């Protein structure tokens, strides 16, 4: 399976084409919209989310709610485009009086991409580099998680830290059932005291014209042993999941299971003991590996964490250099969030769901959901009989 996205932050719409879905998956389109709505929430968001009401419009690959095996095309309209018709016209000549963005923001793609593509207006960069693009990826992930749900594989997430305020968080094994509680938190943190401190810190940084990052955790339950592969670097599932999370805007670090903490411990306190029970098969007595060993799932829940840096747009901007004159100045200010870690956790769910769905599709094969289910039954029987 694969997908591509297109669209600019203030362009007419975001678009995505998904290829390789099995036929006969009954898709709940309202559930896709609910995932888009989850992405728009979270304490610390900016004014843009008051304008947009993201909804997925399915243009192809679906008939009476059922996938056809052909490419699935999804469109998400940008309501704010109506306010940007002059700046973001797709045809015609750019008016000379239209102000260009020429002061790049430190920490953003602004300058690096403008140099790469020889662009004189940084808006040509920031419109596509914007995290607005993740709405399309959340729609794709919402489709992927419905494929996973057909095999009782579930995805959930929680925020573990915003700035210096950290929480131990809910037990990963319980996170799927706790999703309504997590979603009810404005910062998607089930620890009430930590959540209140996170909100207070966000308000403090908002008043100071600053921004905040943090850490979120994504958990996948019901994953069988044997997804991914140890035989080539690009087939290792932990590598693919890490790449998927790192591709999300502002993510600067990813860990699986015990992650960096494992580097400080002896092997006897890191590796998960193997056990066996009739009818259950092999299992681990702990899950410090985060459900993956050697690039292959081992049957335990997948546990991943991602670190998000603070958003580069500051209302009290940092020093920069004007690209026309090379004179010092203050970075451009675009409408932005103070903290988007809660929203990023929803994007994290989406990209992880997609990669796990791809690995499941590779393992089971099949052009239809019915064929995949037959292979699933046979494979799980083999696992419990080994």
Protein Blocks (a to p, Z undefined) as FASTA:
>chain_A
ZZddeddfklmbdcdddehiaehiacdfklmmmmmmmmmgcehiafklmmpccddddfeh
paehiaehiacddddddfklmmmmmmmccbdjddfklccdfbdcehiaklmmmmmnopab
fklmmmmmpmklmmmmmmmmmmmmmmmmmnopacddddfbgcjbccebjafklmmmmmmm
mmmpmnlpablklmmmmmmmmmmmmmnopacddddddddehiaehiajfkbmklpmklmm
mmmmmmpghiabdcehjlmmlmmpcfklmbccddddehklpadfbdfnnopaehiaehia
cdddddddddfbdfbdcddddfklopacddddddddfblklmmmmmmmmmmmmmmmmmmm
mmngpjbfklmmmmmmmmmmmmmmZZ
